[in-house]
Amino acid sequence: MKKTILTVVGKDSVGIIAKVCTYLAENKINILDISQTIVQGFFNMMMIVDTNEASKSLDEISDDLDKIGEEIGVRIQVQLEDIFNMMHRL
């Protein structure tokens, strides 16, 4: 299993989750865990996904999600679990 961390942050609007999840499903990326919250109009979502069966490379996925983020007014960041863990350890 190739776990990848997705974070989505920005001003809340209709369809953010739908747009991101549709892209993931179309590219054979399975959602393993998801957490989202809205604080005073700002949307924050963190997902752990399995990209092992993905139809695209991680770089292509990241580029595609950057474009989707621009379209819907959020920032979407993609990181492999190992890199995420190394960046956030004490």
N, C-alpha and C positions, 0 to 999 in steps of 0.2 A: 504494500500500500504506500502510495506517495502522497503524504499529507501536505496540504498547502493552506496557508492562512490568507483569507481575504478580509480586508477592512473597507468599509464604505462609510464615509463621513460627509455631511453637507446639510444644507437647509432642507427640511422635510417637504416632500411633495408626493402626489399620488403616483404610484407605479414603480417606485424605486426597487422594491423587493421583486416585483413581477418581472421587471426588465433584467435584473441580474440573474434571477433563477431561470428564466427562459433561456438566456445565453448558456448557463451552465448545463442545463438539460440537453440543449441542442448539440453540445460538444462533449457529451458523455462524461460529465464531471459530477460526481455524486456528493451531495451535501451530507456530512457526517454529524455536524453540530452547528447550531446557529443561535445567536443572541442579538437582539436588537432593542434599542430604546430610543425614545424621543424626549429630549430635554429642552424645554422652552423653544420649540420649533426647530431644533437641530436634530437630525437623524444620525444615529450611530449604529452600525451593524458589524459584527465579527462573525465570520464563518470559518469552519474547518471543513475542507473539502478533500476528496480523493481524486487526484488527477492522473492516476495510474492508467486508466482506460481512455484518457482524453484524446480527442481526434487532432489536437494541435499541440505544439510545443509550449512550454511555460512562457517563453518570450512572446509568442503569438497571442496567447491568452491574455497576458498582461497588456499588450498593445490594444487588443480588442476591448478589454474592460476599461482602459484609459479613455477610449473613444466613446464608449457607452456612458461613462461618468461625465464626460464633457457635455454630451447630449442632454443628460438629465440633471446636471448641475451639482454633481457630487464628485468626491475624489475616491477612487478605488485603487487600493494597493494590494499587490499580490506578492507573497513571500513563501518560499519553502519552509516547512516547519522547523527544520534544523537551523536555518538562518535566523528565523524569528526567535527561536529559543536562545541562540547565541547573543543576539542583540539585546535581549531582555533579561539576561541573567545578572545576578549581582556579583 
